[in-house]
Amino acid sequence: MRWLISLSIVGGLLFPVQVHASGVSLADGDSFRIGEYRYRLHGIDAPELHQECKDIDGRVWPCGTRARTELRRIIATDPLECRSVTTDRFGRIVATCLAGSRDIAEEMVRAGYAIASGRHGAPSPYEDAQRQARDAKRGIWAGTFETPREWRRGNPRSDEPERSVITPRAWLDRKIAEIRKTLAEWFPSIFGR
Protein backbone atom coordinates (compact mmCIF):
# COMPACT_ATOMS: atom_id res chain seq x y z
CA MET A 1 0.00 0.00 0.00
CA ARG A 2 2.73 2.51 0.92
CA TRP A 3 4.52 1.65 -2.33
CA LEU A 4 1.43 2.64 -4.35
CA ILE A 5 1.22 5.92 -2.47
CA SER A 6 4.88 6.64 -3.26
CA LEU A 7 4.30 5.94 -6.93
CA SER A 8 1.33 8.28 -6.96
CA ILE A 9 3.53 11.03 -5.50
CA VAL A 10 6.01 10.53 -8.33
CA GLY A 11 2.98 10.57 -10.62
CA GLY A 12 2.85 14.35 -10.34
CA LEU A 13 5.40 14.40 -13.14
CA LEU A 14 5.55 10.91 -14.62
CA PHE A 15 1.95 9.74 -14.74
CA PRO A 16 -1.42 11.46 -15.08
CA VAL A 17 -2.83 12.70 -11.80
CA GLN A 18 -6.59 12.43 -11.25
CA VAL A 19 -8.41 14.29 -8.50
CA HIS A 20 -11.88 15.66 -7.83
CA ALA A 21 -12.29 19.44 -7.93
CA SER A 22 -12.70 19.55 -4.15
CA GLY A 23 -9.03 18.51 -3.86
CA VAL A 24 -7.85 21.50 -5.93
CA SER A 25 -6.86 24.86 -4.45
CA LEU A 26 -6.93 27.63 -7.08
CA ALA A 27 -4.29 30.37 -7.05
CA ASP A 28 -5.55 32.27 -10.11
CA GLY A 29 -6.94 31.56 -13.58
CA ASP A 30 -4.11 29.30 -14.73
CA SER A 31 -2.44 27.87 -11.63
CA PHE A 32 -3.50 25.72 -8.72
CA ARG A 33 -2.33 23.29 -6.08
CA ILE A 34 -3.13 19.61 -5.68
CA GLY A 35 -1.77 18.47 -2.33
CA GLU A 36 1.82 19.66 -2.05
CA TYR A 37 2.27 20.11 -5.81
CA ARG A 38 1.74 23.36 -7.68
CA TYR A 39 0.48 23.24 -11.27
CA ARG A 40 0.25 25.73 -14.12
CA LEU A 41 -1.87 25.16 -17.22
CA HIS A 42 0.23 24.64 -20.34
CA GLY A 43 -0.23 26.91 -23.38
CA ILE A 44 -2.15 29.77 -21.78
CA ASP A 45 -1.64 32.86 -19.65
CA ALA A 46 -4.57 34.10 -17.56
CA PRO A 47 -4.83 37.49 -15.85
CA GLU A 48 -3.09 37.58 -12.48
CA LEU A 49 -5.37 37.38 -9.46
CA HIS A 50 -5.16 41.12 -8.64
CA GLN A 51 -5.08 42.29 -12.26
CA GLU A 52 -7.81 44.62 -13.48
CA CYS A 53 -9.07 45.16 -17.03
CA LYS A 54 -11.34 47.75 -18.61
CA ASP A 55 -14.68 47.08 -20.25
CA ILE A 56 -15.76 48.72 -23.52
CA ASP A 57 -16.87 51.84 -21.60
CA GLY A 58 -13.53 52.15 -19.81
CA ARG A 59 -14.82 50.89 -16.45
CA VAL A 60 -12.34 48.85 -14.44
CA TRP A 61 -13.31 45.30 -13.52
CA PRO A 62 -11.43 42.53 -11.62
CA CYS A 63 -10.50 40.29 -14.55
CA GLY A 64 -7.96 38.30 -12.48
CA THR A 65 -10.57 37.38 -9.89
CA ARG A 66 -13.08 36.55 -12.62
CA ALA A 67 -10.53 34.34 -14.39
CA ARG A 68 -10.12 32.33 -11.20
CA THR A 69 -13.91 32.10 -10.84
CA GLU A 70 -14.15 30.85 -14.43
CA LEU A 71 -11.51 28.19 -13.77
CA ARG A 72 -13.50 27.09 -10.69
CA ARG A 73 -16.66 26.86 -12.82
CA ILE A 74 -14.90 24.77 -15.49
CA ILE A 75 -13.51 22.20 -13.05
CA ALA A 76 -16.45 22.21 -10.63
CA THR A 77 -18.23 19.00 -11.58
CA ASP A 78 -15.84 16.69 -13.43
CA PRO A 79 -12.77 14.84 -12.20
CA LEU A 80 -9.57 16.68 -13.03
CA GLU A 81 -6.79 14.81 -14.84
CA CYS A 82 -3.42 16.43 -15.48
CA ARG A 83 -0.49 15.26 -17.61
CA SER A 84 2.85 16.94 -17.06
CA VAL A 85 4.56 18.71 -19.95
CA THR A 86 7.49 20.27 -18.06
CA THR A 87 8.26 22.34 -14.97
CA ASP A 88 8.65 26.11 -14.91
CA ARG A 89 11.29 28.29 -13.27
CA PHE A 90 9.26 28.38 -10.05
CA GLY A 91 9.18 24.59 -9.78
CA ARG A 92 5.52 24.33 -10.78
CA ILE A 93 4.40 21.38 -12.88
CA VAL A 94 3.27 22.75 -16.26
CA ALA A 95 0.53 20.42 -17.41
CA THR A 96 -2.28 19.80 -19.84
CA CYS A 97 -5.38 19.18 -17.74
CA LEU A 98 -8.82 17.82 -18.55
CA ALA A 99 -12.08 18.27 -16.66
CA GLY A 100 -13.94 15.20 -17.81
CA SER A 101 -13.15 15.23 -21.52
CA ARG A 102 -12.73 19.02 -21.81
CA ASP A 103 -9.29 20.65 -22.11
CA ILE A 104 -9.32 23.19 -19.27
CA ALA A 105 -6.85 25.58 -20.92
CA GLU A 106 -8.87 25.62 -24.13
CA GLU A 107 -12.05 26.30 -22.17
CA MET A 108 -10.38 29.23 -20.36
CA VAL A 109 -9.22 30.73 -23.67
CA ARG A 110 -12.59 30.14 -25.38
CA ALA A 111 -14.38 31.86 -22.46
CA GLY A 112 -12.08 34.85 -22.87
CA TYR A 113 -10.37 34.55 -19.49
CA ALA A 114 -6.91 33.54 -20.75
CA ILE A 115 -4.76 34.22 -23.77
CA ALA A 116 -3.10 31.58 -25.92
CA SER A 117 0.58 31.47 -25.12
CA GLY A 118 3.03 29.62 -27.35
CA ARG A 119 6.58 28.93 -26.19
CA HIS A 120 9.75 30.00 -27.98
CA GLY A 121 7.90 31.35 -31.01
CA ALA A 122 5.80 28.21 -31.49
CA PRO A 123 2.08 28.78 -31.97
CA SER A 124 -0.27 27.80 -29.16
CA PRO A 125 -2.75 24.99 -29.79
CA TYR A 126 -5.40 27.41 -28.51
CA GLU A 127 -5.12 30.08 -31.24
CA ASP A 128 -8.52 29.14 -32.75
CA ALA A 129 -10.24 29.30 -29.36
CA GLN A 130 -8.67 32.73 -28.80
CA ARG A 131 -9.85 33.97 -32.18
CA GLN A 132 -13.39 32.85 -31.31
CA ALA A 133 -13.28 34.60 -27.91
CA ARG A 134 -11.84 37.80 -29.41
CA ASP A 135 -14.41 37.86 -32.25
CA ALA A 136 -17.28 37.28 -29.81
CA LYS A 137 -15.78 39.84 -27.36
CA ARG A 138 -15.92 37.40 -24.44
CA GLY A 139 -14.19 37.98 -21.12
CA ILE A 140 -11.13 40.21 -21.36
CA TRP A 141 -11.72 40.70 -25.10
CA ALA A 142 -14.86 42.77 -24.30
CA GLY A 143 -12.63 45.76 -23.56
CA THR A 144 -8.94 46.50 -23.09
CA PHE A 145 -6.30 44.76 -21.01
CA GLU A 146 -2.60 44.39 -20.47
CA THR A 147 -1.35 40.93 -21.24
CA PRO A 148 -0.66 39.07 -18.01
CA ARG A 149 3.06 39.12 -18.85
CA GLU A 150 3.02 42.93 -19.23
CA TRP A 151 1.03 43.27 -16.01
CA ARG A 152 3.53 41.10 -14.07
CA ARG A 153 6.41 43.23 -15.35
CA GLY A 154 4.76 46.38 -14.04
CA ASN A 155 3.49 44.80 -10.81
CA PRO A 156 6.19 42.59 -9.31
CA ARG A 157 5.15 40.76 -6.17
CA SER A 158 6.80 42.13 -3.05
CA ASP A 159 5.11 39.75 -0.59
CA GLU A 160 6.66 36.62 -2.02
CA PRO A 161 9.90 35.33 -0.53
CA GLU A 162 12.67 34.49 -2.94
CA ARG A 163 12.23 30.91 -4.13
CA SER A 164 14.84 28.35 -4.70
CA VAL A 165 14.28 26.73 -8.06
CA ILE A 166 14.39 22.96 -8.17
CA THR A 167 15.27 21.38 -11.47
CA PRO A 168 13.16 18.48 -12.75
CA ARG A 169 16.20 16.19 -12.42
CA ALA A 170 16.81 17.19 -8.78
CA TRP A 171 13.12 16.70 -7.99
CA LEU A 172 13.11 13.27 -9.62
CA ASP A 173 16.33 12.25 -7.83
CA ARG A 174 14.77 13.24 -4.50
CA LYS A 175 11.60 11.25 -5.21
CA ILE A 176 13.57 8.18 -6.30
CA ALA A 177 15.59 8.36 -3.06
CA GLU A 178 12.34 8.56 -1.06
CA ILE A 179 10.95 5.51 -2.87
CA ARG A 180 14.18 3.54 -2.34
CA LYS A 181 14.12 4.37 1.37
CA THR A 182 10.48 3.26 1.63
CA LEU A 183 11.15 0.03 -0.26
CA ALA A 184 14.18 -0.69 1.95
CA GLU A 185 11.94 -0.38 5.02
CA TRP A 186 9.37 -2.80 3.61
CA PHE A 187 11.70 -5.30 2.01
CA PRO A 188 14.91 -5.27 4.06
CA SER A 189 16.09 -8.64 2.72
CA ILE A 190 15.98 -7.40 -0.88
CA PHE A 191 17.43 -3.95 -0.29
CA GLY A 192 20.14 -4.95 2.19
CA ARG A 193 18.92 -3.53 5.46
ZIJODA-V339603 format. One record per residue. RES is the residue in one letter. OMEGA is omega as a letter, one per 30 degrees, with the letter a starting at -180 (* if undefined). NEAR is the number of other ideal C-beta (glycine too) atoms within 10 Angstrom. Layout:
res=<RES;RES>
omega=<OMEGA;OMEGA>
near=<NEAR;NEAR>
This chain:
res=<M;R;W;L;I;S;L;S;I;V;G;G;L;L;F;P;V;Q;V;H;A;S;G;V;S;L;A;D;G;D;S;F;R;I;G;E;Y;R;Y;R;L;H;G;I;D;A;P;E;L;H;Q;E;C;K;D;I;D;G;R;V;W;P;C;G;T;R;A;R;T;E;L;R;R;I;I;A;T;D;P;L;E;C;R;S;V;T;T;D;R;F;G;R;I;V;A;T;C;L;A;G;S;R;D;I;A;E;E;M;V;R;A;G;Y;A;I;A;S;G;R;H;G;A;P;S;P;Y;E;D;A;Q;R;Q;A;R;D;A;K;R;G;I;W;A;G;T;F;E;T;P;R;E;W;R;R;G;N;P;R;S;D;E;P;E;R;S;V;I;T;P;R;A;W;L;D;R;K;I;A;E;I;R;K;T;L;A;E;W;F;P;S;I;F;G;R>
omega=<l;a;l;l;l;l;l;l;l;a;l;l;a;a;l;l;l;a;l;a;a;l;a;l;a;l;l;a;l;l;a;a;l;a;a;a;l;a;l;a;a;l;l;l;a;l;l;a;a;a;l;l;l;l;a;l;l;l;a;l;a;a;l;l;l;l;l;l;l;l;l;l;a;a;a;a;a;l;a;l;a;l;a;l;a;l;l;a;l;l;l;l;l;a;l;a;l;l;a;l;a;l;a;a;l;l;l;l;a;l;l;a;l;l;l;a;l;l;l;l;l;l;l;l;a;a;a;l;l;l;l;l;a;a;l;a;l;l;a;a;l;a;l;a;l;l;l;l;l;a;l;l;a;a;a;a;l;a;a;l;l;a;l;a;l;l;l;a;l;l;a;l;l;a;l;l;l;l;l;l;l;l;l;l;a;a;a;a;a;a;l;l;*>
near=<6;11;12;8;9;18;13;13;16;15;16;22;19;12;12;14;23;14;14;11;16;9;13;19;10;17;16;19;31;28;20;25;14;19;13;7;18;18;23;23;26;25;24;25;22;29;28;24;16;12;24;15;22;16;13;9;6;8;9;10;15;15;29;22;17;20;28;23;14;20;28;14;13;25;24;11;10;15;13;22;17;25;15;20;16;13;20;15;8;12;16;17;22;18;24;18;23;20;19;12;7;14;20;26;29;23;21;28;32;22;22;23;28;31;24;21;20;12;12;4;5;8;10;20;17;25;13;13;22;20;14;16;24;16;9;13;12;15;26;29;19;18;17;11;19;19;14;24;11;11;19;14;10;7;12;7;9;5;4;8;6;5;9;6;11;14;11;13;8;11;16;14;12;11;18;12;10;13;16;12;12;15;16;13;11;12;12;10;6;9;13;7;11>
